[in-house]
Amino acid sequence: MTDAQRFTPREQAIGSAAPAPTPPAHNPVPAPVPAPEPAPAHAHESVLLPQDERDKFGLRLQQALSTFVESPRQAVEEADSLLDDTVRHLTESLTERRLTLRASWQDHDTEAHTEELRLALREYRESMERLLRI
């Protein structure tokens, strides 16, 4: 192989024997993000904090954070109030959810059907799993 065959045109012009830059390694395509599980048909009943409430709480938090420089105490007081409001709302939602679940199997005759109990147990499991993800 001659020198002319080993060098790129640019290297021939400047007389350099430096190797040509190698192209960047091919990055594999990242694995697709799994789609969220579809919401159960009863999802409207089990929402602990609806999106509009989350948005309101998020906006209040951003406002508290943005006022810290001018008024640190007021920002912290607002954050404290926000946490109280959020905990109260979640507690109310959880209490409501628990009462609804209990009524789904407890208020029936003493011999609730196995299917009703299975559905109730599934609802308890889903509620607990959601709580454990918090």
Kinemage of the C-alpha trace (Angstrom):
@kinemage 1
@onewidth
@group {chain A} dominant
@subgroup {mainchain}
@vectorlist {calphas} color= white
{ca met a 1} P 0.000 0.000 0.000
{ca thr a 2} L 1.402 3.379 -0.942
{ca asp a 3} L 1.387 6.423 1.293
{ca ala a 4} L -1.196 8.015 -0.985
{ca gln a 5} L -3.553 5.119 -0.371
{ca arg a 6} L -3.151 5.264 3.424
{ca phe a 7} L -3.853 8.959 3.893
{ca thr a 8} L -7.101 10.871 3.489
{ca pro a 9} L -7.055 13.719 0.922
{ca arg a 10} L -6.586 16.284 3.701
{ca glu a 11} L -3.690 14.341 5.213
{ca gln a 12} L -2.082 14.060 1.782
{ca ala a 13} L -2.318 17.798 1.379
{ca ile a 14} L -0.641 18.564 4.716
{ca gly a 15} L 1.640 15.531 4.723
{ca ser a 16} L 0.374 14.237 8.068
{ca ala a 17} L 0.284 10.565 8.864
{ca ala a 18} L -2.288 10.974 11.642
{ca pro a 19} L -5.173 8.558 11.363
{ca ala a 20} L -8.503 9.886 10.237
{ca pro a 21} L -10.939 10.508 13.062
{ca thr a 22} L -13.219 7.583 13.681
{ca pro a 23} L -16.928 8.182 13.623
{ca pro a 24} L -18.620 8.136 17.021
{ca ala a 25} L -19.755 4.738 18.184
{ca his a 26} L -23.331 3.946 17.374
{ca asn a 27} L -25.439 4.390 20.476
{ca pro a 28} L -28.116 1.760 20.736
{ca val a 29} L -31.659 3.019 20.710
{ca pro a 30} L -32.873 3.283 24.301
{ca ala a 31} L -35.493 0.793 25.335
{ca pro a 32} L -38.970 2.202 25.017
{ca val a 33} L -40.540 3.484 28.213
{ca pro a 34} L -43.371 1.201 29.174
{ca ala a 35} L -46.777 2.754 28.813
{ca pro a 36} L -48.565 3.472 32.048
{ca glu a 37} L -50.989 0.823 33.112
{ca pro a 38} L -54.518 1.669 32.073
{ca ala a 39} L -56.581 3.148 34.848
{ca pro a 40} L -59.168 0.832 36.278
{ca ala a 41} L -62.799 1.574 35.485
{ca his a 42} L -63.255 2.730 39.068
{ca ala a 43} L -60.272 5.134 38.938
{ca his a 44} L -62.480 8.168 39.397
{ca glu a 45} L -63.413 6.771 42.809
{ca ser a 46} L -59.875 6.041 43.931
{ca val a 47} L -58.167 9.321 43.062
{ca leu a 48} L -56.683 10.582 46.298
{ca leu a 49} L -55.532 13.906 44.943
{ca pro a 50} L -57.190 14.963 41.685
{ca gln a 51} L -55.020 16.660 39.077
{ca asp a 52} L -56.587 20.094 39.618
{ca glu a 53} L -55.825 19.873 43.343
{ca arg a 54} L -52.257 18.761 42.633
{ca asp a 55} L -51.886 21.716 40.274
{ca lys a 56} L -53.182 24.141 42.929
{ca phe a 57} L -50.867 22.724 45.579
{ca gly a 58} L -47.948 22.818 43.142
{ca leu a 59} L -48.659 26.452 42.293
{ca arg a 60} L -48.814 27.366 45.975
{ca leu a 61} L -45.486 25.646 46.552
{ca gln a 62} L -43.857 27.512 43.659
{ca gln a 63} L -45.213 30.805 45.006
{ca ala a 64} L -43.833 30.050 48.469
{ca leu a 65} L -40.444 29.156 47.028
{ca ser a 66} L -40.319 32.281 44.901
{ca thr a 67} L -41.032 34.578 47.873
{ca phe a 68} L -38.217 33.207 50.020
{ca val a 69} L -35.625 35.827 49.024
{ca glu a 70} L -37.877 38.772 49.851
{ca ser a 71} L -39.641 37.207 52.818
{ca pro a 72} L -38.119 33.986 54.139
{ca arg a 73} L -40.452 33.667 57.141
{ca gln a 74} L -43.562 34.186 55.013
{ca ala a 75} L -42.327 31.571 52.523
{ca val a 76} L -41.779 29.004 55.268
{ca glu a 77} L -45.146 29.799 56.859
{ca glu a 78} L -46.849 29.278 53.496
{ca ala a 79} L -45.002 25.980 52.980
{ca asp a 80} L -46.129 24.872 56.452
{ca ser a 81} L -49.721 25.826 55.682
{ca leu a 82} L -49.524 24.057 52.335
{ca leu a 83} L -48.288 20.846 53.934
{ca asp a 84} L -51.135 21.028 56.488
{ca asp a 85} L -53.694 21.531 53.716
{ca thr a 86} L -52.272 18.694 51.637
{ca val a 87} L -52.179 16.251 54.561
{ca arg a 88} L -55.728 17.218 55.546
{ca his a 89} L -56.962 16.721 51.989
{ca leu a 90} L -55.238 13.350 51.677
{ca thr a 91} L -56.543 12.248 55.074
{ca glu a 92} L -60.087 13.164 54.096
{ca ser a 93} L -59.740 11.361 50.775
{ca leu a 94} L -58.306 8.267 52.427
{ca thr a 95} L -61.051 8.210 55.049
{ca glu a 96} L -63.681 8.507 52.336
{ca arg a 97} L -62.015 5.748 50.341
{ca arg a 98} L -61.810 3.465 53.368
{ca leu a 99} L -65.499 3.993 54.192
{ca thr a 100} L -66.475 3.276 50.582
{ca leu a 101} L -64.422 0.101 50.528
{ca arg a 102} L -65.812 -1.067 53.840
{ca ala a 103} L -69.374 -0.419 52.684
{ca ser a 104} L -68.765 -2.493 49.560
{ca trp a 105} L -68.563 -5.685 51.589
{ca gln a 106} L -69.588 -4.985 55.171
{ca asp a 107} L -73.070 -3.552 54.678
{ca his a 108} L -74.287 -6.586 52.758
{ca asp a 109} L -75.822 -9.561 54.426
{ca thr a 110} L -73.481 -11.411 56.729
{ca glu a 111} L -72.636 -13.844 53.968
{ca ala a 112} L -71.140 -11.577 51.319
{ca his a 113} L -70.564 -13.333 48.057
{ca thr a 114} L -67.033 -14.471 47.347
{ca glu a 115} L -66.889 -12.292 44.224
{ca glu a 116} L -67.775 -9.166 46.215
{ca leu a 117} L -65.088 -10.045 48.736
{ca arg a 118} L -62.554 -10.675 45.970
{ca leu a 119} L -63.292 -7.270 44.436
{ca ala a 120} L -63.081 -5.583 47.821
{ca leu a 121} L -59.742 -7.245 48.538
{ca arg a 122} L -58.424 -6.123 45.149
{ca glu a 123} L -59.485 -2.540 45.929
{ca tyr a 124} L -57.745 -2.687 49.312
{ca arg a 125} L -54.596 -4.016 47.658
{ca glu a 126} L -54.614 -1.281 44.999
{ca ser a 127} L -55.175 1.407 47.617
{ca met a 128} L -52.341 0.076 49.774
{ca glu a 129} L -49.978 -0.174 46.828
{ca arg a 130} L -50.711 3.443 45.940
{ca leu a 131} L -50.065 4.517 49.528
{ca leu a 132} L -46.797 2.631 49.642
{ca arg a 133} L -45.613 4.454 46.506
{ca ile a 134} L -46.001 7.848 48.195
